[in-house]
């Protein structure tokens, strides 16, 4: 497989996994305010990486 087809497969797998997500998964139930400083940094880092990947795949 080529690099692009690997990316396309991963993107398709990701999109399929999104089909099983409910709106309740995004209702803020992470209780961000109760996380430790380390957990908050990890959470924000993962969010930032997700945004980077989404933006990158849109181009």
SEMAR-843930 format. One record per residue (C-alpha): residue number from 1; residue in one letter; x, y, z. Coordinates in Angstrom, 2 decimals. Layout:
% residues N
BADO seq type      px      py      pz
BADO NUM    A       X       Y       Z
...
END
This chain:
% residues 59
BADO seq type      px      py      pz
BADO   1    X    0.00    0.00    0.00
BADO   2    X    1.05    3.51   -0.62
BADO   3    X    1.28    6.19    2.00
BADO   4    X   -1.85    7.93    0.69
BADO   5    X   -3.92    4.76    0.62
BADO   6    X   -2.87    4.02    4.21
BADO   7    X   -4.08    7.48    5.20
BADO   8    X   -7.33    6.97    3.33
BADO   9    X   -7.92    3.64    5.09
BADO  10    X   -7.20    5.18    8.49
BADO  11    X   -9.49    8.11    7.71
BADO  12    X  -12.25    5.77    6.59
BADO  13    X  -11.85    3.69    9.76
BADO  14    X  -12.04    6.87   11.81
BADO  15    X  -15.17    8.01   10.01
BADO  16    X  -16.80    4.62   10.58
BADO  17    X  -15.99    4.83   14.27
BADO  18    X  -17.71    8.22   14.42
BADO  19    X  -20.96    6.58   13.34
BADO  20    X  -21.23    4.98   16.77
BADO  21    X  -20.80    8.20   18.73
BADO  22    X  -23.78    9.75   20.48
BADO  23    X  -24.22   13.45   21.14
BADO  24    X  -23.96   12.61   24.85
BADO  25    X  -20.29   11.82   24.24
BADO  26    X  -19.78   15.56   23.76
BADO  27    X  -21.90   16.92   26.59
BADO  28    X  -19.00   18.01   28.76
BADO  29    X  -19.16   15.02   31.06
BADO  30    X  -15.37   14.95   31.30
BADO  31    X  -15.67   17.18   34.39
BADO  32    X  -12.70   19.16   33.16
BADO  33    X  -12.70   21.34   36.26
BADO  34    X  -12.13   18.32   38.48
BADO  35    X   -9.12   17.01   36.52
BADO  36    X   -5.63   17.41   37.90
BADO  37    X   -3.28   19.86   36.19
BADO  38    X   -1.52   16.96   34.47
BADO  39    X   -4.81   15.46   33.25
BADO  40    X   -5.93   18.86   31.95
BADO  41    X   -2.70   19.23   29.97
BADO  42    X   -3.09   15.76   28.50
BADO  43    X   -6.72   16.42   27.60
BADO  44    X   -5.87   19.76   25.97
BADO  45    X   -2.94   18.22   24.14
BADO  46    X   -5.16   15.47   22.71
BADO  47    X   -7.77   18.02   21.68
BADO  48    X   -5.15   20.14   19.95
BADO  49    X   -3.76   17.11   18.12
BADO  50    X   -7.25   16.13   17.00
BADO  51    X   -7.84   19.64   15.63
BADO  52    X   -4.49   19.50   13.81
BADO  53    X   -5.35   16.16   12.17
BADO  54    X   -8.81   17.32   11.14
BADO  55    X   -7.45   20.52    9.64
BADO  56    X   -4.69   18.59    7.87
BADO  57    X   -7.13   16.11    6.32
BADO  58    X   -9.41   18.87    5.06
BADO  59    X   -6.63   20.27    2.87
END
